[in-house]
């Protein structure tokens, strides 16, 4: 237990975006996030399944930030669905001891590491 007198309520990334309309399209229409009502063309919040990411036009961050997106589900079905939507897949699903994961790139170069439970019946790339 820490002796620092505060309790964390939440930790949410703030991503730099160049064009809010392009980012909204990517996260809302392609990935299924919802935008909060208060959002505008400079700063907004998108959320899904109780978790949120802030998007900030032209400030608060740098392109190329990496985010871990742990999820429950079939990564191969997600991979196929994203391919059909022409989402940029940097790395297709790969099995590691920590997760079965793939890397998706958003329009600003941020990398979303989608990961789910590793496949114990397949070799792990990090153990070869």
Residue pairs with C-beta under 8 A, 6 or more apart in sequence:
12 51
12 52
12 53
12 54
13 53
13 54
13 61
13 65
13 67
14 53
14 54
14 55
14 56
14 60
14 61
15 23
15 53
15 54
15 55
15 56
15 61
15 65
15 67
15 106
15 108
15 110
16 56
16 58
16 59
16 60
16 61
16 62
16 63
16 65
16 108
17 23
17 55
17 56
17 57
17 58
17 107
17 108
18 57
18 58
18 63
18 107
18 108
19 57
19 107
20 41
20 42
20 44
20 55
20 57
21 41
22 107
23 55
23 106
23 107
23 108
24 35
24 44
24 46
24 55
26 87
26 106
26 107
27 33
27 46
27 53
27 55
27 106
28 34
28 35
28 46
30 82
30 85
30 87
31 48
31 87
32 48
33 46
33 47
33 48
33 53
34 46
34 47
34 48
35 44
35 45
35 46
36 44
36 45
36 46
36 47
36 52
38 44
38 45
39 45
39 46
39 55
41 57
42 56
42 57
42 58
43 54
43 55
43 56
43 57
44 54
44 55
45 52
45 53
45 54
45 55
46 52
46 53
46 54
46 55
47 53
53 67
54 60
63 108
63 109
63 110
64 109
64 110
64 111
65 110
65 111
66 110
66 111
66 113
67 110
67 111
67 112
67 113
68 113
68 115
69 112
69 113
69 114
69 115
70 99
70 115
70 116
71 78
71 114
71 115
71 116
72 116
73 116
74 116
75 93
75 100
75 101
75 102
75 114
75 115
75 116
76 93
78 102
78 114
79 89
79 92
79 93
79 102
82 89
82 104
83 89
87 104
88 104
88 105
89 102
89 103
89 104
89 105
90 103
90 104
90 105
90 111
91 101
91 102
91 103
92 102
93 100
93 101
93 102
94 100
94 101
94 102
94 125
95 118
95 119
95 122
95 123
95 124
95 125
96 118
96 124
96 125
96 126
97 118
97 124
97 126
97 127
98 115
98 118
98 126
99 115
99 116
99 117
99 118
100 115
100 116
100 117
100 118
100 119
101 113
101 114
101 115
101 116
102 113
102 114
103 111
103 112
103 113
103 114
104 111
104 112
104 114
105 111
105 112
106 112
118 124
